[in-house]
Amino acid sequence: MASAAAPPPPSHGPRRAVLAVNGGSSSLKLAVYAAAADEARLWSGRIERIGLPGAKLHFGDAERRAEVPDHDAAARLALEALRREAGTFEVVAIGHRVVHGGERFAAPTSVTPEVLAELRRLEPFAPRHLPSELAVLEAFTRHFPGLPQVACFDTAFHRELPREARLLPIPRRYEALGVRRYGFHGISYAYLMEELTRLDPAAAGGRVVLAHLGNGASLAAVRGGRALDTSMAFTPTAGIPMSTRSGDLDPGVLWYLGAREGLGIEKLYRMLNEESGLLGLSETSSDVRDLLAREAAGDARAADALAVFCYALRLRIGAYAAALGGLETLVFSAGIGEHAPEVRARACAGLEFLGVTLDPAANARHAPVVSAPGGKVTVRVIPTDEERMIARDVRRLLNLI
């Protein structure tokens, strides 16, 4: 009788790991995942309110406040926190979220001096994001000079948009300059589609609308796993109203305000990105939780802001059902999408003719499926995880096991 195989010897030393770096315009998130197939999350940290008084630092279980004037300073603090974890894991590769890949970068790409130079050339495409993201990338490259660094692009998910969705209706000569619809939140959308495939492969191959609703908010129409349209366009300012961004706006408004109030390009750009959306309409807050509380207390401006936001969501869902030739699955995700049942309910109200009907009790408790039993359209709440998707893309590109 053959003897049983001896168990493998116990593993010694720190686990090999991938570091995911997700830089936003005023935040920096980090997460460390095992390089093995289990993708175990080993550590995480984040810095919020970069460039604002009293930035918040969360590393592991510790939390404190500090002055963090820019992303260079944020990167230094993040690297110090990582040094304190020395010995608990071994970082073997680093993945970075990069908001814009332009025409060239349509998949995760190893960072080389030539790639970095091309990304610098793209900075005017995303002036609020790319400079700070590249500053962080360069800081980590200097600190870990021997490690592979991988750029993961928010625009990559939308790389195959049909031509009619990609082209902008302006003089054709600007297409040669790269002016077109790119779409964003692609790392989140890629993760959501992989999660949907795990939960229901048939649904992932059907007609799907994804709603990533956070401080930045957008929707995407997906059929057969391919992106057909998305609400953001050449920049993340386009689409539905967001926390502080206007979303789509009649360009004549900018001409009028520029002429009437003498606002130059910089002031108009700041207004559209930092003073508009929910904040501009309510004049009090960009946070949906605050607005819901204010609405309940009788604040008409808060009620207006929420009504405009939910109306824009409902319009876009209906439009994408038309673009897809029907709707089978609707997914809500990100901070608002995952945690605001009132927004989900208002966005879906009136879409019963498409087969969208929510179960109020399931929606109130943030169930994974919030649609009514037997409904034609399955409405899901799927938490997104951009950092995990970045690490996953790094593992695939570098064949890490």
VENUR-V778252 format. One record per backbone hydrogen bond with DSSP energy under -1.0 kcal/mol. CO is the residue of the C=O (numbers start at 1). NH is the residue of the N-H. E is the energy in kcal/mol with one decimal. If there is no record, write none. Layout:
co-><CO	CO>
nh-><NH	NH>
e-><E	E>
This chain:
co-><15	16	17	18	19	20	21	22	26	27	28	29	30	31	32	32	33	36	40	43	44	45	46	47	48	49	55	56	57	58	59	62	64	66	68	70	71	72	73	74	75	76	77	78	79	80	82	83	85	90	93	94	95	96	98	101	109	112	113	114	115	116	117	118	120	122	123	126	126	129	130	131	132	133	134	135	136	137	138	139	140	144	148	149	150	151	152	154	155	156	158	162	162	163	166	168	171	172	174	175	185	186	187	188	189	190	191	192	193	194	195	196	200	201	203	206	207	207	208	209	210	211	212	213	213	215	216	218	219	220	221	221	222	223	226	229	233	233	235	235	237	239	242	243	244	245	250	251	252	253	254	255	256	257	264	265	266	267	268	269	270	271	272	276	277	278	279	287	288	289	290	291	292	293	294	295	299	300	301	302	303	304	305	306	307	308	309	310	311	312	313	314	315	316	317	318	319	320	321	328	329	330	331	332	333	334	335	336	340	341	342	343	344	345	348	351	351	352	355	357	359	360	361	362	363	368	370	372	378	379	379	380	385	386	387	388	389	390	391	392	393	394	395>
nh-><90	35	92	33	95	31	97	29	50	24	47	22	45	20	42	43	18	39	34	32	60	30	58	28	56	52	66	48	64	46	62	59	57	55	51	74	75	76	77	78	79	80	81	82	83	84	85	86	88	17	19	150	21	152	154	105	151	116	117	118	119	120	121	122	123	125	126	129	130	133	134	135	136	137	138	139	140	141	142	143	144	147	94	111	96	109	98	186	158	159	161	165	166	167	181	170	174	175	179	178	189	190	191	192	193	194	195	196	197	198	199	200	204	205	206	224	328	329	222	331	220	333	218	336	337	243	214	212	231	210	228	229	208	226	223	221	182	183	233	238	247	248	278	279	276	242	253	255	256	257	258	259	260	261	268	269	270	271	272	273	274	275	246	280	281	282	283	291	292	293	294	295	296	297	299	298	303	304	305	306	307	308	309	310	311	312	313	314	315	316	317	318	319	320	321	322	323	324	326	378	209	380	211	382	213	338	339	340	344	345	346	347	348	349	351	354	356	355	377	372	363	364	365	367	366	381	359	375	330	370	371	332	389	390	391	392	393	394	395	396	397	398	400>
e-><-3.1	-2.8	-3.2	-2.7	-3.0	-1.9	-2.6	-2.7	-2.6	-2.7	-2.5	-3.2	-2.4	-3.3	-3.1	-1.2	-3.1	-1.8	-2.9	-3.0	-2.5	-3.1	-3.0	-2.2	-1.6	-2.0	-2.1	-2.7	-2.3	-3.0	-2.3	-2.0	-3.3	-1.4	-3.2	-1.9	-2.5	-2.0	-2.2	-2.4	-2.5	-2.1	-2.1	-2.2	-2.2	-1.5	-1.2	-1.6	-2.5	-2.8	-2.4	-2.8	-3.0	-3.3	-2.2	-2.3	-3.0	-2.8	-2.0	-1.8	-2.3	-2.1	-1.6	-1.0	-1.4	-2.2	-1.2	-1.4	-2.4	-2.5	-2.9	-1.8	-2.0	-2.5	-2.6	-1.8	-2.3	-2.1	-2.3	-1.8	-2.4	-1.5	-2.4	-3.4	-3.0	-2.3	-3.0	-1.5	-1.1	-1.9	-1.7	-1.2	-1.8	-2.4	-3.0	-2.4	-2.1	-1.7	-1.8	-2.0	-2.4	-2.5	-1.9	-2.7	-2.3	-1.9	-2.6	-2.7	-2.3	-1.9	-2.4	-3.4	-2.0	-1.2	-1.8	-1.3	-2.1	-1.9	-3.1	-2.7	-2.2	-2.2	-2.5	-2.4	-1.5	-2.0	-1.8	-2.1	-2.2	-2.6	-3.4	-1.2	-3.2	-1.8	-2.4	-2.6	-1.7	-1.9	-1.6	-1.2	-1.0	-3.4	-2.7	-2.4	-2.3	-2.5	-2.1	-1.6	-2.6	-2.8	-2.7	-2.3	-3.0	-2.5	-2.5	-2.8	-2.4	-2.4	-2.5	-1.8	-3.0	-1.4	-1.9	-1.6	-2.4	-2.3	-2.5	-2.2	-2.6	-1.9	-2.6	-2.9	-2.2	-1.2	-2.6	-1.9	-1.8	-2.3	-2.2	-2.2	-2.4	-2.7	-2.1	-2.7	-2.3	-2.3	-1.9	-2.5	-2.6	-2.2	-2.6	-2.2	-2.5	-2.5	-1.9	-1.6	-2.2	-2.3	-2.8	-2.6	-2.3	-3.0	-2.6	-2.0	-2.4	-3.2	-1.4	-2.0	-1.9	-2.7	-2.4	-2.7	-1.6	-1.3	-2.2	-1.7	-1.8	-1.6	-2.0	-3.1	-2.8	-2.3	-1.5	-2.6	-1.4	-2.2	-3.2	-2.1	-2.6	-2.5	-1.0	-2.7	-1.9	-2.4	-2.4	-2.5	-2.5	-2.2	-2.5	-2.2	-2.6	-2.5	-1.9>
